[in-house]
């Protein structure tokens, strides 16, 4: 869970970062050579879009 102190530590353009990441993963998925890789890249794109919209909280890599 993100508290107020954590929110202040985030850069102001965090949603823009996640939007850019989503676009990047979608571009990579266009050139994916296997269905499994393409599905994984699109899943990551959806996760970043959800974070950008504020529907999901970012999770650190160590928590996954």
C-alpha positions in Angstrom: 0.0 0.0 0.0 1.3 3.5 -0.8 1.2 6.1 2.0 1.5 9.9 1.7 5.2 9.9 2.1 5.6 7.3 -0.7 3.5 9.4 -3.0 5.7 12.5 -2.4 8.7 10.4 -3.4 7.3 9.5 -6.8 8.1 11.7 -9.7 5.2 13.9 -10.9 5.2 12.2 -14.3 4.7 8.7 -13.0 1.5 8.2 -15.0 3.3 9.3 -18.1 6.1 6.9 -17.4 3.6 4.0 -17.2 1.9 5.2 -20.4 5.3 5.2 -22.1 6.1 1.7 -20.8 2.8 0.4 -22.0 3.4 1.8 -25.5 6.9 0.3 -25.4 5.6 -3.2 -24.5 3.0 -3.0 -27.2 5.6 -2.1 -29.8 7.7 -5.0 -28.6 4.7 -7.4 -28.8 4.2 -6.4 -32.5 7.5 -8.1 -33.3 7.3 -11.0 -30.9 8.1 -14.3 -32.5 6.0 -16.6 -30.3 2.5 -16.4 -28.9 3.7 -16.8 -25.4 6.2 -13.9 -25.6 3.6 -11.7 -27.2 1.0 -12.5 -24.6 3.5 -11.7 -21.8 4.4 -8.4 -23.4 0.7 -7.4 -23.8 0.1 -8.4 -20.2 2.8 -6.1 -19.1 1.4 -3.3 -21.3 -2.0 -3.8 -19.6 -0.4 -3.7 -16.2 1.3 -0.4 -16.9 -1.9 1.1 -18.4 -3.8 0.1 -15.2 -1.2 1.8 -13.1 -1.3 4.9 -15.2 -5.1 5.1 -14.8 -4.7 4.7 -11.0 -6.6 1.4 -10.9 -3.6 -0.5 -9.7 -0.7 0.4 -7.3 2.8 -0.1 -8.6 4.5 -3.2 -7.1 8.3 -3.3 -6.6 10.2 -6.0 -8.5 11.1 -7.8 -5.2 7.5 -8.2 -4.3 6.5 -10.0 -7.4 
